[in-house]
Amino acid sequence: MNSPFLDYVEEQMRLKRYAHRTVQTYIYWIKGFINYNNKAHPSQIHNKEVEEFLSYLSNSLNVSPRTQAVALNALVFLYKEIINLPLNLKLTFNRSQITPKLPVVLTQKEVSKLLNQIKEPYDLPCKLMYGSGLRLMEVIRLRIQDIDFDYHSICVWQGKGNKNRRVTLAKELFQPLKAQIQYVKALFNKDIVKKYYAGVWMPFALSRKYPSANKSIGWHFLFPSKRLSTDPETDEIRRHHIDPSVLRKGIKVATTMADIDKRVTCHTLRHSFATHLLQRGADIRTVQEQLGHTDIRTTQIYTHVIEHGANGVRSPLSDL
């Protein structure tokens, strides 16, 4: 059953230009909070009920600290932007203490085997995730103009935490990328002559600042969908980027085909990129910048496999 209230919350988030995935996530947790409180309207409940819900997530559902934090962010938004009654800054609830998992890292040989099993056209975005350390959503949101062949780099705009950065680009990918750009141009030439084609989706206020950019080839996605689709915000016809699920499925199938026993995801390629850079002697600050980490302690987790064992520690058993 549709909820007029949740529909209104979703509408307000879209008006504030929240990302589609963020809208879906926040609505999920707001709906969960309402159901937990016997479908009471959020305006009738406040700090106490929020504290109980967050404690329930930790005590009963055993969610990770990150998941609990996302749920809290959703409720902070709800009460600040929708109910106009901000939550107490010092909420008291049982915080999740689950220890985060160490990243799964592939050897260079395993990466090679994996990439060789990924079929076109999904092999190129996977090679960018490993070769440039890109996150899944960062690679599928790349625009043509983000590729800088002159400086062997890629510009990542509005990455995690809304941060921008420039990352390395392997010269071995130049020709595949140029071929991909030609493919996008061919699609663009077919789309642009259609009267109903509204151009590519433009982020934030750029659609107003650059009103004609949506029909510029440089702004079009590097990895476009095969089909045109309807923009859920405007009902206009556009060509969006590929769905992230196709890369996830491609990685899963390739892992089986390559006979790799480790649990491999798209993010494993990014983990392997960071670890292999450190193994080659790259400075940890450089790796931090490439990954876009705010805190260097996040980057330091990749030192767990460098040299001999965890954190470079040589086992005393080796001296017997």
C-alpha positions in Angstrom: 0.0 0.0 0.0 1.3 3.4 -1.0 1.9 5.9 1.8 1.0 9.6 1.0 3.5 10.6 3.7 6.4 8.6 2.3 5.5 9.8 -1.2 5.8 13.4 0.2 9.2 12.6 1.8 10.4 11.2 -1.4 9.2 14.2 -3.4 11.0 16.6 -1.0 14.3 14.6 -1.2 14.1 14.8 -5.0 13.5 18.5 -4.9 16.6 18.8 -2.8 18.5 16.9 -5.5 19.3 13.9 -3.3 20.8 10.9 -5.3 18.3 8.2 -6.3 20.1 5.6 -4.2 20.0 7.9 -1.2 16.3 8.5 -1.6 15.6 4.8 -1.7 17.8 4.1 1.3 16.3 6.9 3.5 12.7 5.9 2.6 13.5 2.3 3.5 14.7 3.3 7.0 12.0 5.9 7.6 9.4 3.2 6.7 11.1 0.7 9.0 11.0 3.3 11.8 7.3 3.9 11.3 6.5 0.2 11.3 8.6 -0.4 14.4 6.4 2.2 16.2 3.2 0.5 15.2 2.7 2.9 12.2 2.6 6.0 14.4 3.0 9.2 12.5 6.6 10.6 13.0 5.2 13.9 14.3 3.7 12.0 17.3 7.0 10.4 18.3 10.5 11.8 18.7 13.8 11.4 20.5 12.8 8.5 22.8 11.4 6.4 20.0 14.4 7.1 17.7 16.7 6.0 20.5 14.7 2.8 21.0 14.7 2.1 17.2 18.4 2.6 16.8 19.1 0.3 19.9 16.8 -2.3 18.3 18.9 -2.3 15.1 22.0 -3.0 17.2 20.6 -5.4 19.8 18.1 -7.4 17.7 19.1 -7.1 14.1 22.9 -7.0 14.8 23.4 -4.4 12.0 26.9 -2.9 11.3 27.9 0.5 12.7 27.7 1.9 9.1 24.1 0.6 8.6 23.1 2.0 12.0 24.6 5.4 11.0 22.7 5.4 7.7 19.5 4.8 9.6 20.3 7.6 12.0 21.0 10.0 9.0 17.6 9.1 7.5 15.8 10.0 10.7 17.8 13.2 11.2 16.7 14.2 7.8 13.1 13.3 8.5 12.9 15.3 11.7 14.9 18.3 10.5 13.6 18.7 6.9 10.1 17.2 7.0 8.8 17.4 10.6 10.7 20.6 11.4 11.6 19.3 14.8 15.3 18.4 14.9 16.4 15.5 17.0 18.5 15.9 20.2 22.2 16.1 19.3 23.0 13.8 22.2 20.8 10.8 21.5 21.4 7.9 23.8 21.2 4.4 22.2 23.2 1.2 22.0 25.7 1.7 19.2 26.7 -1.3 17.0 30.1 -2.6 17.8 30.6 -5.2 15.1 34.2 -5.2 13.9 34.4 -4.4 10.2 35.7 -7.1 8.0 39.1 -7.0 6.5 39.1 -6.4 2.7 39.4 -9.3 0.4 42.4 -8.8 -1.9 43.3 -10.7 -5.0 46.8 -11.5 -6.2 47.9 -10.0 -9.5 47.6 -13.4 -11.1 44.0 -13.8 -9.8 43.1 -10.3 -11.1 44.4 -11.3 -14.5 42.4 -14.5 -14.5 39.3 -12.7 -13.4 39.5 -9.9 -16.0 40.1 -12.4 -18.7 36.8 -14.1 -17.9 34.7 -10.9 -18.0 32.8 -10.5 -21.2 32.5 -7.4 -23.3 31.2 -4.7 -22.9 31.7 -5.1 -19.1 35.4 -5.8 -19.1 36.4 -2.2 -19.6 34.6 -0.7 -16.5 36.0 -3.6 -14.5 39.5 -2.8 -15.7 39.0 0.8 -14.6 37.9 -0.3 -11.2 41.2 -2.2 -10.8 43.4 0.1 -12.9 42.3 3.3 -11.3 40.8 2.2 -8.0 37.3 3.5 -8.8 34.2 2.5 -6.9 31.4 0.8 -8.8 29.1 3.9 -8.9 32.1 6.1 -9.8 32.9 4.1 -12.9 29.4 3.8 -14.2 28.8 7.6 -13.7 31.8 8.6 -15.7 31.2 11.1 -18.5 33.2 11.2 -21.8 34.9 14.5 -20.8 36.1 12.9 -17.5 38.8 11.0 -19.4 42.0 12.9 -19.8 44.3 11.1 -22.2 46.9 13.9 -22.2 47.6 13.6 -18.5 46.9 9.9 -18.2 44.1 10.5 -15.6 40.4 10.4 -14.9 38.5 13.1 -13.1 36.0 11.8 -10.5 33.3 14.3 -9.7 31.1 14.1 -6.6 32.5 10.8 -5.4 31.7 9.4 -1.9 31.3 12.3 0.5 30.8 14.6 -2.5 34.6 14.8 -3.0 36.3 15.4 -6.4 39.7 13.8 -7.2 42.0 12.9 -10.1 43.1 9.3 -10.4 45.6 7.5 -12.6 44.7 6.0 -16.0 46.6 3.1 -17.4 47.9 3.7 -20.9 46.9 0.1 -21.8 43.3 1.3 -21.6 43.7 4.2 -24.1 42.6 2.3 -27.2 39.7 0.5 -25.5 38.5 3.8 -24.1 38.8 5.5 -27.5 36.8 2.7 -29.0 34.2 3.1 -26.3 33.9 6.8 -26.9 33.3 6.1 -30.6 30.5 3.7 -29.6 28.9 6.4 -27.4 29.2 8.9 -30.3 27.4 6.5 -32.6 24.5 6.2 -30.1 24.5 9.9 -29.5 24.2 10.6 -33.3 21.1 8.3 -33.4 19.5 9.8 -30.3 20.1 13.5 -31.0 18.0 13.5 -34.1 14.9 12.3 -32.2 12.6 15.1 -31.3 11.6 13.5 -28.0 15.2 13.0 -26.9 15.8 15.3 -23.9 19.6 14.7 -23.6 21.5 13.2 -20.8 20.7 13.7 -17.1 22.6 16.7 -15.6 23.6 16.8 -11.9 22.4 19.4 -9.4 22.2 23.0 -10.7 24.3 22.3 -13.8 21.2 21.9 -15.9 20.4 25.5 -15.2 23.9 26.8 -15.4 24.6 25.0 -18.7 21.2 24.6 -20.4 22.5 23.1 -23.6 25.1 20.8 -22.0 22.6 17.9 -21.7 22.9 17.5 -25.5 26.6 17.9 -25.6 28.6 14.6 -26.4 31.1 15.4 -23.6 28.5 15.2 -20.9 27.1 11.8 -22.0 27.9 8.8 -20.0 30.9 6.7 -21.0 29.0 3.5 -20.3 25.5 4.2 -21.5 22.5 1.9 -21.3 21.5 0.1 -24.4 18.0 1.4 -24.1 16.5 4.9 -23.7 14.5 5.3 -20.5 12.1 7.8 -18.8 13.6 10.2 -16.3 11.5 9.5 -13.1 11.9 13.2 -12.1 10.8 14.8 -15.3 9.2 12.0 -17.4 11.6 13.0 -20.3 13.3 10.4 -22.5 17.0 10.1 -21.8 19.9 7.6 -22.2 21.2 6.8 -18.7 24.3 4.8 -17.7 24.3 1.0 -17.3 22.8 -0.5 -14.2 25.3 -1.4 -11.5 23.8 -4.9 -11.2 25.2 -6.0 -14.6 28.7 -5.4 -13.4 28.0 -7.2 -10.1 26.6 -10.2 -12.0 29.6 -10.1 -14.4 32.1 -10.2 -11.6 30.2 -13.1 -9.9 30.1 -15.2 -13.1 33.8 -14.4 -13.9 34.9 -15.4 -10.4 33.3 -18.9 -10.9 34.8 -19.2 -14.4 38.3 -18.2 -13.1 38.0 -20.8 -10.3 38.8 -18.2 -7.6 37.7 -19.4 -4.1 37.7 -15.9 -2.5 34.5 -13.9 -2.1 35.0 -11.4 -4.9 32.8 -8.3 -5.5 33.3 -5.1 -7.6 34.9 -3.5 -4.5 37.5 -6.3 -4.4 39.1 -4.7 -7.5 39.5 -1.4 -5.7 40.9 -3.2 -2.6 43.4 -5.0 -4.9 44.3 -1.7 -6.6 45.3 -0.1 -3.3 47.2 -3.1 -2.0 49.1 -3.7 -5.2 50.1 0.0 -5.3 51.5 -0.2 -1.7 53.3 -3.5 -2.6 55.0 -1.6 -5.5 56.3 1.0 -3.0 53.8 3.7 -3.4 53.6 6.2 -0.6 50.5 5.7 1.6 49.5 9.3 1.2 49.5 8.9 -2.6 47.3 5.9 -2.3 45.0 7.8 0.1 44.6 10.5 -2.5 43.9 8.0 -5.3 41.2 6.3 -3.3 39.7 9.6 -2.1 39.9 8.7 1.6 39.5 11.5 4.1 41.2 9.7 6.9 44.5 7.9 6.3 43.6 5.3 8.8 41.1 4.0 6.3 43.9 3.5 3.8 46.2 1.9 6.3 43.9 -1.2 6.4 45.5 -2.2 3.1 48.9 -2.7 4.7 47.6 -6.0 6.2 48.9 -8.1 3.3 52.1 -6.2 2.4 55.4 -8.0 2.4 55.3 -11.0 4.8 51.9 -11.5 6.4 49.7 -9.0 8.3 51.2 -5.5 8.5 54.5 -6.8 7.2 55.2 -8.9 10.3 57.4 -12.0 9.7 56.2 -15.1 11.5 58.7 -16.5 14.1 57.9 -19.9 12.7 59.9 -19.0 9.6 63.0 -18.8 11.7 62.8 -22.3 13.1 
